[in-house]
Amino acid sequence: MTQPPGPQYPEPPDDAPPQYPEPPQYPEPPQHPDPPQYPDPPEYPDPPQYPQQQPTAHTPPAAPAPPPHPAQQPPAYPPPIPPQAPPPPSPPPQPQPQPQPHPHDLDFAQRRVHLADRQRRADATAVGGLLLYVPNFLCSLLVVLMFSLLFGGLGLLVVLLWLASGLLVFHRPTEGVIARHLLRLRYPTPEERARLEPVWYEVTARAGIDGRTYEFWIEDSDELNAVAAAGHIVGVTRFAVQQLPTGQLGAVLAHELGHHIGGHSWSSLLGYWYALPGRIVWRVIRVGAARVRRASGGMSCFVAGLFLMVFGGIIASTVHTLYGLPLLLLVMPYALAAMGRRSELRADQQAAALGFAPMLVEVLTRMEHDAQQAERAALPAGAVPAPRQEGLAKLLASHPDFHTRMHHLQPYLQSRR
């Protein structure tokens, strides 16, 4: 079997080197011109010759020789401190004893509050006080009418403005003026308000009264006292706010709330305002009579009698014109004082009805004790204090005595037993 012919490869070339194409001919680089020739720099003048300082014969002092170096001594180290036992642990601090709560402290638990339909009223004491001010009001009206004659045709307007001025008793800005300038009160600090508001909320919640209607005021006094004035003023002393337990402070505030609920505060202020013109004229008459009496020692009996006849005639004509009503002014102070004592008892009953009878007894006992101590301190050594409120002074007292108030609180104390 024959083999097929293999592939035919070309014969290798001869030993001659391969022929490469010649490289291209590049142009010669351009010839740069020669650098420019700059002129030589100018020659600067020689520096100036300063005069040389002639050397002097003085030579500086030689430096002191260094002190001889002390002999190298090895440092002295303190003796080692022997280890000491650690101090015994200090005993743990004893807890401070907590102040015992007062047995009559209030519980400020949140609860539902039912507001009464009638937030204010005028009880018999308030109405009676207004009626007792009627003679003073008529005398003041006569004074205002006589004063209005000076204004001619505008006299009627003066009278009407005076009659309408009684509404200022319930005007909040006017109440602020009364509190600051007449009663010498101030607004409470944040700390005082934080103490008053929870107690006031508890008192008004028991009474069913919206406590936001009233405004707190503070009297800077170290005595235990409080006041209810105008339509919305509730004032307490700084001592009462800072020193009284919450139960006793609640009793004080409940008493003042009783004055507002019963209408005692606004009725007394309204009667006093309308009686003010008559009081001013009466004071002027008294001062004039006193001066006439002092001057009568240096004048004749005829002149003194003439003055007395003039004043007596004015008083007699006034009494006859007003059908004897000015004579009632002589007994009005005693009647108004009696009505004031009655209003205090009514306010005590209002506070006792809210559950503050024991606290109110503690407050009244403390006030009586403080009053007795003040009387003893004012007496000289060895003197015996005289009985208080005797005769006419007792009839003119605006507050009932301690034993009378205790007597009217007994029914509320017995009902709690």
Phi and psi in degrees as a GROMACS rama.xvg file:
@    title "Ramachandran Plot"
@    xaxis  label "Phi"
@    yaxis  label "Psi"
@TYPE xy
-89.322  146.221  THR-2
-84.7983  145.493  GLN-3
-74.3541  153.375  PRO-4
-69.4194  141.064  PRO-5
-78.0634  174.35  GLY-6
-70.9139  151.012  PRO-7
-98.7419  119.677  GLN-8
-99.9275  150.297  TYR-9
-72.4988  156.269  PRO-10
-78.278  141.07  GLU-11
-63.1683  150.997  PRO-12
-73.6726  175.904  PRO-13
-73.2504  178.467  ASP-14
-75.687  -1.32616  ASP-15
-67.6455  138.459  ALA-16
-66.3005  157.293  PRO-17
-72.4849  154.052  PRO-18
-98.5701  118.572  GLN-19
-100.327  152.374  TYR-20
-70.9266  154.194  PRO-21
-73.3435  146.839  GLU-22
-69.1312  155.29  PRO-23
-71.9597  157.302  PRO-24
-94.2861  114.249  GLN-25
-90.8493  148.786  TYR-26
-72.0684  153.601  PRO-27
-73.0572  146.555  GLU-28
-64.7878  149.943  PRO-29
-68.3795  152.251  PRO-30
-90.3744  120.778  GLN-31
-75.7327  148.473  HIS-32
-72.7714  164.742  PRO-33
-68.9701  146.93  ASP-34
-63.3261  150.596  PRO-35
-67.9463  154.081  PRO-36
-96.1353  117.04  GLN-37
-91.5032  149.483  TYR-38
-70.9168  159.999  PRO-39
-69.7123  146.192  ASP-40
-66.557  149.009  PRO-41
-69.9518  154.786  PRO-42
-87.2697  129.939  GLU-43
-83.8697  150.452  TYR-44
-69.8923  162.858  PRO-45
-68.9301  147.587  ASP-46
-64.4063  152.727  PRO-47
-68.2902  150.085  PRO-48
-94.4717  115.61  GLN-49
-88.8432  147.991  TYR-50
-67.4485  138.914  PRO-51
-89.2497  141.578  GLN-52
-78.2122  129.91  GLN-53
-71.8403  134.481  GLN-54
-66.4986  141.13  PRO-55
-104.02  166.269  THR-56
-77.2294  -13.6114  ALA-57
-73.0344  131.121  HIS-58
-112.088  143.911  THR-59
-64.2781  148.159  PRO-60
-64.9578  147.472  PRO-61
-71.6958  143.297  ALA-62
-66.0659  140.958  ALA-63
-64.679  148.669  PRO-64
-70.484  142.028  ALA-65
-65.9639  145.28  PRO-66
-64.4271  151.05  PRO-67
-64.0587  137.193  PRO-68
-69.5835  128.14  HIS-69
-66.0172  158.763  PRO-70
-64.1145  139.645  ALA-71
-68.3491  111.634  GLN-72
-107.468  142.104  GLN-73
-69.5641  139.672  PRO-74
-64.4871  143.288  PRO-75
-91.4323  119.442  ALA-76
-98.162  144.642  TYR-77
-67.8197  152.565  PRO-78
-64.5469  149.578  PRO-79
-64.8084  142.795  PRO-80
-87.2206  125.593  ILE-81
-67.2374  145.835  PRO-82
-64.294  138.974  PRO-83
-109.395  154.301  GLN-84
-72.6303  141.184  ALA-85
-63.4312  146.12  PRO-86
-64.0213  150.639  PRO-87
-65.654  145.999  PRO-88
-63.2412  139.551  PRO-89
-70.1797  146.189  SER-90
-65.1795  146.712  PRO-91
-61.5314  146.306  PRO-92
-63.1301  137.647  PRO-93
-74.4604  134.366  GLN-94
-64.3346  138.441  PRO-95
-67.8411  135.851  GLN-96
-66.1563  129.684  PRO-97
-74.2694  137.955  GLN-98
-62.7444  137.556  PRO-99
-70.4758  131.227  GLN-100
-66.4317  148.524  PRO-101
-68.6593  141.741  HIS-102
-62.1191  -19.7143  PRO-103
-109.126  20.2245  HIS-104
-64.9193  146.714  ASP-105
-83.2362  152.448  LEU-106
-103.745  114.22  ASP-107
-92.9012  47.5565  PHE-108
-73.9531  139.617  ALA-109
-73.0734  136.181  GLN-110
-154.558  170.806  ARG-111
-73.8439  137.007  ARG-112
-113.036  128.856  VAL-113
-106.397  116.452  HIS-114
-84.4558  140.212  LEU-115
-74.1447  154.017  ALA-116
-66.5078  -39.7882  ASP-117
-106.5  111.432  ARG-118
-81.9232  -23.5705  GLN-119
-138.109  155.925  ARG-120
-158.216  168.415  ARG-121
-117.046  104.692  ALA-122
-78.383  -176.86  ASP-123
-62.1186  -32.5409  ALA-124
-67.2151  -41.45  THR-125
-67.1917  -43.7119  ALA-126
-64.8416  -43.0588  VAL-127
-62.3006  -37.9452  GLY-128
-63.6633  -39.767  GLY-129
-64.9031  -39.3218  LEU-130
-65.5569  -34.7545  LEU-131
-69.8261  -20.9608  LEU-132
-85.2679  -2.59601  TYR-133
-60.9416  -47.165  VAL-134
-59.0697  -40.2085  PRO-135
-63.9277  -38.2858  ASN-136
-63.8779  -42.0508  PHE-137
-66.8471  -40.1722  LEU-138
-63.6988  -40.6247  CYS-139
-66.2295  -36.7609  SER-140
-63.2984  -40.2825  LEU-141
-62.9411  -41.0709  LEU-142
-64.0938  -41.9511  VAL-143
-67.3999  -37.4172  VAL-144
-63.5273  -43.734  LEU-145
-65.1297  -36.8729  MET-146
-69.5749  -34.0892  PHE-147
-68.9382  -19.1244  SER-148
-63.9836  -22.6329  LEU-149
-70.7225  -16.4642  LEU-150
-100.519  2.13737  PHE-151
64.8148  -122.179  GLY-152
-68.2103  -19.6516  GLY-153
-88.5739  5.46141  LEU-154
-62.2378  -40.0727  GLY-155
-63.7341  -36.3683  LEU-156
-64.9513  -36.2911  LEU-157
-63.7961  -42.11  VAL-158
-65.1155  -42.8332  VAL-159
-66.2005  -37.8921  LEU-160
-65.269  -37.5101  LEU-161
-66.9108  -39.6395  TRP-162
-65.9673  -38.4664  LEU-163
-77.5378  -13.7018  ALA-164
-68.0454  -15.6009  SER-165
-64.6142  -21.33  GLY-166
-68.7765  -15.5638  LEU-167
-66.4536  -14.2584  LEU-168
-60.9062  -32.0499  VAL-169
-100.44  8.61469  PHE-170
-89.0838  122.645  HIS-171
-60.241  -48.357  ARG-172
-60.5082  -36.353  PRO-173
-66.8476  -37.1359  THR-174
-61.4985  -38.1013  GLU-175
-62.0973  -39.6466  GLY-176
-64.6941  -42.1539  VAL-177
-62.7075  -43.1997  ILE-178
-66.471  -42.0979  ALA-179
-77.7019  -43.6686  ARG-180
-98.9129  -28.5914  HIS-181
-96.2499  -44.8419  LEU-182
-92.9095  -7.42384  LEU-183
58.2576  50.3925  ARG-184
-108.309  167.221  LEU-185
-140.548  167.112  ARG-186
-73.1318  147.311  TYR-187
-72.4172  151.533  PRO-188
-74.9566  165.884  THR-189
-57.485  -36.5827  PRO-190
-67.4311  -42.1365  GLU-191
-66.3068  -38.8922  GLU-192
-67.3078  -36.7454  ARG-193
-64.7377  -27.7582  ALA-194
-84.6905  -32.15  ARG-195
-78.9459  -40.5902  LEU-196
-62.4552  -44.1338  GLU-197
-62.8504  -39.1554  PRO-198
-66.6112  -42.883  VAL-199
-64.7646  -37.7056  TRP-200
-63.2219  -40.4874  TYR-201
-65.2119  -41.2541  GLU-202
-65.7788  -48.9574  VAL-203
-68.6082  -30.6187  THR-204
-66.1326  -39.2913  ALA-205
-65.9667  -34.1126  ARG-206
-86.0659  -10.2281  ALA-207
71.7419  33.791  GLY-208
-114.443  143.202  ILE-209
-77.5508  104.777  ASP-210
-68.6823  -17.9385  GLY-211
-70.2847  -11.1654  ARG-212
-69.1068  -26.9804  THR-213
-103.698  163.17  TYR-214
-128.11  135.324  GLU-215
-83.7569  143.367  PHE-216
-138.428  152.847  TRP-217
-122.115  136.027  ILE-218
-105.082  126.256  GLU-219
-77.038  86.0394  ASP-220
-144.958  148.194  SER-221
-96.1817  19.3224  ASP-222
-108.901  161.179  GLU-223
-90.1693  110.147  LEU-224
-162.094  165.267  ASN-225
-156.046  164.528  ALA-226
-149.434  144.391  VAL-227
-123.608  121.567  ALA-228
-138.324  157.072  ALA-229
54.0393  -141.245  ALA-230
-99.8834  -19.3389  GLY-231
-143.886  7.02942  HIS-232
-86.9436  126.3  ILE-233
-125.9  107.043  VAL-234
-114.559  139.117  GLY-235
-134.013  157.333  VAL-236
-79.2443  160.063  THR-237
-62.7189  -35.3992  ARG-238
-63.1607  -42.1934  PHE-239
-63.717  -37.9757  ALA-240
-70.7777  -39.5491  VAL-241
-88.6882  -27.8294  GLN-242
-107.998  -28.777  GLN-243
-77.5362  142.103  LEU-244
-63.3925  163.494  PRO-245
-62.0919  -33.9608  THR-246
-66.4977  -44.6652  GLY-247
-69.0238  -37.7658  GLN-248
-63.5577  -37.9895  LEU-249
-63.863  -36.3093  GLY-250
-64.6449  -40.4026  ALA-251
-64.164  -45.598  VAL-252
-67.609  -35.537  LEU-253
-65.7614  -35.6626  ALA-254
-63.2047  -45.1429  HIS-255
-68.9311  -33.9973  GLU-256
-63.1843  -35.4195  LEU-257
-61.4599  -34.9043  GLY-258
-65.7209  -40.0365  HIS-259
-71.0078  -43.1504  HIS-260
-64.7593  -40.2914  ILE-261
-77.3736  -8.08682  GLY-262
82.1133  13.224  GLY-263
-69.4987  -38.3803  HIS-264
-69.8688  -48.5327  SER-265
-73.7503  -33.5138  TRP-266
-68.523  -40.6866  SER-267
-67.214  -39.8518  SER-268
-68.7688  -38.2749  LEU-269
-64.9368  -44.2751  LEU-270
-63.3408  -39.6611  GLY-271
-64.9781  -38.531  TYR-272
-65.3885  -45.2248  TRP-273
-73.1763  -19.7244  TYR-274
-88.41  -5.87207  ALA-275
-63.9462  -44.1301  LEU-276
-59.3457  -42.5973  PRO-277
-64.5485  -37.8453  GLY-278
-63.4153  -38.8891  ARG-279
-64.8755  -45.6264  ILE-280
-64.898  -40.412  VAL-281
-63.6256  -37.3296  TRP-282
-66.7893  -38.8529  ARG-283
-63.4248  -41.1984  VAL-284
-63.5186  -41.5048  ILE-285
-65.2278  -42.1684  ARG-286
-63.9781  -40.6121  VAL-287
-65.2381  -40.5557  GLY-288
-65.3844  -37.7333  ALA-289
-65.8575  -38.8742  ALA-290
-68.7632  -37.5043  ARG-291
-63.9405  -39.4544  VAL-292
-66.254  -37.712  ARG-293
-71.8488  -34.1721  ARG-294
-80.3253  -15.2985  ALA-295
-68.1409  -19.1707  SER-296
-68.5848  -23.9741  GLY-297
-105.588  7.9072  GLY-298
-125.2  171.778  MET-299
-74.8224  160.835  SER-300
-64.8459  -27.7751  CYS-301
-66.1379  -46.4749  PHE-302
-65.3736  -41.8464  VAL-303
-62.7606  -42.4981  ALA-304
-64.0099  -34.0848  GLY-305
-64.2758  -43.2034  LEU-306
-63.7523  -42.1641  PHE-307
-64.6078  -35.4554  LEU-308
-67.2741  -38.6358  MET-309
-65.5734  -49.9086  VAL-310
-65.0598  -40.1864  PHE-311
-64.2039  -37.4846  GLY-312
-65.3945  -39.2412  GLY-313
-63.9604  -44.0251  ILE-314
-66.7079  -41.5953  ILE-315
-65.2592  -40.5626  ALA-316
-66.6615  -37.2941  SER-317
-65.7177  -41.862  THR-318
-64.8169  -40.8668  VAL-319
-68.5325  -37.8662  HIS-320
-68.0395  -37.6142  THR-321
-97.0485  20.6689  LEU-322
56.633  40.9934  TYR-323
78.5107  4.24459  GLY-324
-63.3684  -34.2853  LEU-325
-60.98  -23.083  PRO-326
-65.5895  -24.9659  LEU-327
-67.775  -19.1515  LEU-328
-64.6121  -21.452  LEU-329
-72.3416  -29.0486  LEU-330
-104.559  -5.75228  VAL-331
-61.8116  -40.8859  MET-332
-57.8458  -38.07  PRO-333
-71.3675  -39.3082  TYR-334
-67.7719  -41.0809  ALA-335
-67.3668  -35.8916  LEU-336
-65.6061  -40.6287  ALA-337
-63.686  -39.1724  ALA-338
-68.0653  -33.9534  MET-339
-65.3778  -40.8751  GLY-340
-64.6918  -35.4635  ARG-341
-67.1837  -37.3201  ARG-342
-67.4559  -32.5323  SER-343
-66.2171  -40.6013  GLU-344
-65.6755  -37.5339  LEU-345
-65.9787  -38.4642  ARG-346
-67.0608  -36.8474  ALA-347
-61.7288  -42.2017  ASP-348
-65.7932  -36.118  GLN-349
-63.2523  -43.9078  GLN-350
-66.8643  -39.9874  ALA-351
-66.5761  -35.8916  ALA-352
-65.6568  -23.8961  ALA-353
-85.829  2.27618  LEU-354
96.3924  15.6362  GLY-355
-106.97  20.5502  PHE-356
-62.762  -49.476  ALA-357
-61.9705  -39.7132  PRO-358
-66.4029  -36.8503  MET-359
-67.4477  -35.7835  LEU-360
-63.4369  -40.8707  VAL-361
-63.0978  -41.145  GLU-362
-65.3977  -46.0714  VAL-363
-64.9186  -38.1681  LEU-364
-64.0024  -40.2225  THR-365
-66.4389  -41.4099  ARG-366
-63.6252  -40.2637  MET-367
-65.2708  -40.8857  GLU-368
-64.7481  -42.8506  HIS-369
-64.2651  -39.237  ASP-370
-65.0403  -40.3229  ALA-371
-66.2209  -40.665  GLN-372
-64.3788  -38.7148  GLN-373
-65.2593  -37.5767  ALA-374
-66.8275  -41.4324  GLU-375
-66.2894  -37.201  ARG-376
-68.0057  -29.1644  ALA-377
-79.5401  -17.0255  ALA-378
-83.9211  149.982  LEU-379
-67.6101  165.124  PRO-380
-63.6242  131.472  ALA-381
87.4273  -7.21554  GLY-382
-80.2837  150.171  ALA-383
-99.7487  125.816  VAL-384
-65.0246  138.174  PRO-385
-80.416  153.906  ALA-386
-60.8866  140.289  PRO-387
-87.1226  149.991  ARG-388
55.3528  70.1624  GLN-389
-111.477  148.579  GLU-390
66.776  -134.409  GLY-391
-68.0995  -26.8168  LEU-392
-62.5757  -36.4216  ALA-393
-69.7488  -33.3921  LYS-394
-72.2594  -24.4857  LEU-395
-94.4854  2.69043  LEU-396
-69.7061  136.955  ALA-397
-83.8281  -16.7806  SER-398
-122.935  142.244  HIS-399
-68.0452  159.239  PRO-400
-72.95  170.476  ASP-401
-61.4658  -44.8788  PHE-402
-68.1469  -34.5455  HIS-403
-64.7172  -41.8245  THR-404
-68.1255  -37.9835  ARG-405
-64.0931  -37.8558  MET-406
-63.402  -39.4195  HIS-407
-77.4135  -15.0784  HIS-408
-92.2857  -9.75046  LEU-409
-59.4042  -42.2615  GLN-410
-58.5352  -34.9318  PRO-411
-75.8876  -29.8249  TYR-412
-73.981  -36.4934  LEU-413
-71.5612  -29.6526  GLN-414
-71.3136  -18.9491  SER-415
-85.6754  -13.465  ARG-416
